[in-house]
C-alpha cells in the first residue's frame, strides 16, 4: 500500500474509533511544558520531594541484584508481595480485612488508567449508560467513550455528588428504558473540583445505588493527600459487595512506574485477571518490585506527610493569589486535599476561547469543557497547585487574571461572549478527552 493516505484506512477502522478526533487538551500539555509558561494545567506530583538519591540506589539494586526476577515475565494478577503491601496501604484508609480486603482480591494494573479500562471491558456494552459526577476525570471519559458508552453527569456542590440528583437521574433513565451499569465516582478530593463527598452523603449514595442495582466504581488516587485531618472512610470501607476500589501509586510515589490496582468483589476477580492478561499479559515485574521495595524499606508514611505539607503550602498560595488577584465574579472551590481547584468565571467569559490568549500571556490551565462528556463547562477551569512553586503559582494567577480582565473589557465593548460570537456558556460542542497527567 505504498503512497497510501489517511482516507485509504477510513473504511477499515472499527466503529468504536471512528469518532476519535485530535484533542485540544493533548496539544495544551505540549505547550504548557515550555519553561516560560507557568502551568496550572497538569496534575503531576512534585517528585522532587522524594529522597531521589535513595530511590535511585534502590532502583539500581533491583536491576543489578535482582534482575533475574524483576526483568522476567510475571503473573497477570501481580506479585503476591505487592498485593500484600497494597493491603497495608489500603488499611490506612480503613479498607482492611474486616471489610473484605485481601491480597487474593487485589489485581495489579498499569496505573489507575488500566484499572478503569478493565472495568469498562468487563461491564460496558455499546449504548450502556455510566453515571458520573459532573465534572469528572477526563481519562475516565476517554475510557467510557472507547467502550461506546454514554456518560450521564450528576451535579455536584461543595459537599460532592448530590444524592437527590443521583436519584432523579436513576429514575429518569429507568423510565426511558436505558441500561445503567454503574456509578463512577471520585468521592475524595475529586478531580477536577477538589471537593469531598460528605460523610452523610456517602451512605445515601451507597443506598441509592444498592436499591437501583448499580455497581459503584470508586476511584481514589488522592485519598491519602489530605491537608486538614483524615478524609471520610472510602465507600469500599463501608460496603464490600458491588463496590470496586481503584487506586494508584502515581500520586504518592512515582507516576513513571505506572502501578495501580483494583480491589474487586471476590466473584469478579478472575474475570479481571483474564481481561488484564488479554490486555497486557502481565504488569511490569520491575515496576512492581520497585513499589514493593519502596513500601518495605523506606519511610513511605513519613513521605506522605512531606507531600501533604508541600501541597498544603501550594494550595494556600493558590487560594491566596485567587483572593488577591482574580476579577470580581470569579469563584472557586477550597479543597482540603488533593491537587486541584475548580474555578467558575465571571458571566460571559469562555475558558476554552480564552485559552490562546492565556498561552500568549505564558500561563496555562485546563478549560472546563474537557471534564464533561457533553461539552458543557465553558464557564469553568481547573487549576493545579501540586507542581509549581508558590512563587510561580502567584505569578501564573497574576498572568491569568490579566487575561480575564482583558476579556471582560472586550465584552463590555463588543457584548456577548468573548472569543466566540453567538456562543453561550455551557453550549459548546463536545471535546474528545485528552490525557490528564493526573
N, C-alpha and C positions, 0 to 999 in steps of 0.2 A: 504493500500500500504506500509506495513511495510518493511523496508530494501530497499526502492527504491533508485535509483541513479539518477544523472542528466540525463543520457540517457533515463530514463523512461519518462521524461517530454518533451523531444525534439520535438516529433511529435505533442505535444499539444499546442506549442507556436503559437501565432498569427504571421502572416508573418512580421508585422512591427517590431517585436522584435527579430526575429531570427538572424539578423545581428549584434546585440549588443555584444560588447566584453568589457572586463575589460579595463578601461582607465589607461594609464600610468600617466596621469595628476592627476587622483584621488590619486594614490599612492604617487605622488610627494608631495601633500599637507600634507599627513600624516608625511612624512619625514621632510618637511620644518617647521613643528610646533615644532620640537625639539629645546630646548633653546640654544644649542650650534651652531645651524645653523643660519646664517644670511639669512633671507628670503627676497629676492627681487621678490618673485613669486606671492604672493596673491594680492588681491585688497581690503583688509579690510580697512575701515576708521579708523581714530585714535579716538576711542571712549573716551579715557581718556581726550580729550579736552572738553568734555561735562561737565556741572556742575552736576556731578553724585549724589551728596547729594540731590540737589533739585529735580532731576529727580526721585531718589529713593523715596523721600517723596510723590511726585506726583503719582507714580505708586501704592504706598501703599494706598493712599486715594481712588484711583479708585476701589480697591478691598473692602476696609472696609466701605466706604461711599456710593459707587455706584454699588456694586457688583450685586444687584438685576437686574440691566440692563446690565452692562458690561460683566457679565458672562452668559448671556442668548443668545439664538439664535437671529439672526438679519435678515435683508433682503438681497437678493442676490446682489443688486446694491451697497450696502454700505450705511452707515448712511448719512442723508442729511447734518448734521453738518460737517462731514469730507469732503463731496463733496464741500460744500461751502468754507471750508478752502483751499482745493486743488485749487479752482479757484483763491483765493487770492495769493497762491504761484505761479501759472502759470502767473498771471498778472505781476509779477516782470520781467518776460522774454518777455513780450509783447503779451502774449496769453490772451486776455480779451474778454469782451462781444462784442466788435466791430468786432471781427473775429469769433464769434460764440461760445465762451467758456461759458458754462452754467452748473450748477450743474446737470441739467437733463441729460446731455450727458456725464457725468463722471461715469465710472464704477470702483469701488474699487477692487483691486486684491491682491493676496497673493504675494507681491513683484512684481518687474518687470518681473520675470520669468513666473509667471502665465499669465501676460498680453500677453507675446509672445505666450504662449501656446493657449490662447483663439483665438488670431488672426489666428494662424495656423489651429485650429479646424474649424473656420468659412470659411476659404478660400482655404485651400490646399487639393487637391486630390492626390492620389498616381501618381507619374510621372510629376506633375506640376513643374515648374521652379521658383525658387526665385533668384532674382538678389541681390547680397550683396557685400559690399566692400571687397576687398582682401588686407589684412587680416580683419577678423571680430570677433565679440564676440563669444566665444566658446559655451556659453549657448544657443545662438540662433541657432548655427549649430546643437546642440543636439535636439532642438525642431523641426527643419525642417527635420532632419533625421527621427525622430519618426513619422512624418507625411508622410514619404516616398516621400518627395520632393527632387529635385535635386538643389543644390546651384551652381550658376554660378557666379564667382567672377569678380568684376570690379576693375581694378587697381586704385591705389591712388598715390598721391605725397604729398609734404609738404602743399599743399592747399586743401587736401582732395580728394574725389572721382573725377575722371577725366571725364568731361561731354562727350568728344569725344569718350572715351572708352565705356561709357554707351550707346551712340547712336549706336556704332558699335555692341555691344552685343545684343541690342534690334533688330537691323536689321538682324543679323546672325541667331538669334533664330526664328525670323519670317519666314525667308527663309527656315529654317529647319522644319517648321510646329510645333515648340514647343510652349506649352501654358505657358506663363509667367504671374504669378498672381500679384506680387508686387516687389517693391524695398525695401529692408530692409537696413536702414542706421542709423549710429550714427554720425550725422554731426558735433557735438560739442565736442571737447576734446576726440576724438574717442578712443575706446578700441579695439585693443591694441596699436595703433600707437601714440595716443595723439595729432594728428593733427586736425585742424578745417577746415571745408568746407568754402571757402571764400564767401564773400558777393555776388560777381558777379556769382559765380558758383551755389549758391543756387537757383537763379531764373532760370538759364539754366537747372538745374536738374529737377526742377518742370515742366518746359515747355516740356522737353523731355518725362517725364512720362505722362503728360496730353495728348500729341499728340499720345502716344502709348497706351493710355487707361490703364495705370498701376496705381494701388494703391501705396501709399507711407507709409511705416511703419517707423515713426521717433522715435528712441529710444534715450531718453535724460536724463540719470541718472546723468550726470556731469555738465550740463549747468550752474549751479549756483556756480561752483567751479573754476571760472576764477581768474587768478593772475594779469593780465595786462589789465585792463579795461573790459568793457562789451563784452560779446560774441555777434556775429551776432544774429539777431532775429531768433527763430526757424522756421522751414518750416511751421509748423501749424499756426504761426502768419501771414503767407503770403497767404496761401490758406486753406480754410475750407473744400472744397469738395475733397474727395479722400485721405485725409491725416489723418492717425491715429497717435496720440501723446501718447507715453508711457513714464512713469517716475516712480520714486520710492523715498521713504524716507530713503532708505538704506544707501545712501552716505551723506545725510545732517542731519540725526537724528540717527536712530538706525536700523541696518540691522536685528537684532534679532527679531524685531517686525513683519517683513515681511509684509510691507504695501506699495503697489504701486497703479498705476491707469492707465486707458486708457481714453483719450478724443477722442471720436469717432464721425464720422458723424452721425447726428441725426437718419437717416434711419436705421442705423445698431445697435443702442444702445440696443434695445430689444433683438436682437439675441445674443449679447454679454452677457447680463444678463442671458438669458436662458442657454447658454453654461456654464457660471460660476456656476449657480445653479446645473447643472448636474455634474459639476466637484467637487465643494467643499461645496455645499448647500448655505453657506454664509461666508464671511470673518469674522475673529475674532472680536467680539464686543469689547473685552478688548483692543486689539491692536489698533483698530480704535479710541477708546476713549482716549488711551494714546497719539496718534498723535494729535488728535483734541485738547486735553487739553494742550499739549506742545505748539502747534501753537497759542492757545488762551490766555495762561497765562505766557509764558516765552519769553524772548527776542531772538527769533529764528533768526531774521535778524542779530543781533549782533553776534550770534553764527556762522552764515555763514561767517562773517568777520574773526572770530577766525580760522575757518577751512582754509580759504584762506591763511591766514598768515602762519599757520603751514605748509601747503602743499607747499607754495611758498618757504619757507626755505628749505624744504626737496628736492624739485625739484632742487633748486640751488645746494644743497650738492651733489646730484647725478650727475648733469651735470659737476660740477667742478671735481668730482672724475673721471668721464669718461675721461675728458680732460687731467687730470694729469696722469692717470694710464693705460688706455687702449692701447693695442699694435697698431702699425701702420696698417692702412687698415680698422679699425673699424669706423663705422659712426653711428649716432643716431639722432632721432628727438628731437626737442626742444619745448615741449608743453607749451602753455600759460594758461593751466588749466588742471583739471582732476587729474588722479592718475598714469599715465604710460608714460614710454619712450620705444620706439621701436629701438632696436639696430640691425645693419647689421654687420656680422662678416667678418673678412678677408677671402679672397678666400681660399676654401679648408677646412674650419672648418665646422663642423656639430653640431648644437646646441643640437640635440637630442642625438647623440652619445657621446657628451661631458658631458652630464648630470651626469652619475655615477661618473665621476672624480670630477665634481663640488661638488656633495654631499659629497664625501670623503674629500674635502677641506672645508667642512662646509659652503657652500653657495648655494642658490637655486634661480632659475629663471624659466620662462616658455618657453620651446622651441617653435619656431615659427610655427612648424607643427600643433599645436593644434588649430590654428586660421584660417586654411584653410580646406575646405571640400575635397580637392584633394591631401592632403599630402605634398604640397609644403611648403616652409618656413624653410627648414633645415638650411639656412644661416642666420636666424634671431632669436632673443629672445626678450621677453617682460620683462621689469624691472619695478617694482613697487616702489614708493617712499613715499606712504602715511603712512605706518605703522612703519618702523624702524626709530630710531633717526638718526640725521645727522651723528653722530659718527659711528653708526652701518652701515649706508649706505656706508660710505667711506671704512670701513673695509670689507664689502661684496664685493665692487668693487675691492679692492686690492686682495682678495682671487680669485675672478673670473678672473681677469687679469692674475694672476699666472697660473691658469689652461689653459687659452688660450695660453699663452706663451709656456707652455709645449707642447700643441698640435701642435703649429706652429713648434717648434723644432723637434717633431716627424715626422711631414710631410716633413721637409727638409731631414730627414734621410731616411724615407721609401717611400716618394712620395705618391700621391693620396690624398684621403680624409681621415682624421684621424678617426679611430674608426669603419669604415665600409668599408672594402675593396671593391673596384669597384663601390661604390655608387657615385652619383653626386648630386650636390646642386639642390634642387627643384624636385627630382625624388623619394623621399621616399614614402613608402606605406602610405595610409591614416590612420589616427588615429580616434578612436571614441572620440568625445569631452567629456571632463570631467568637473567637477564643477570649476567655475572660482572664486568664492568668490568675485565677482565684480559686 
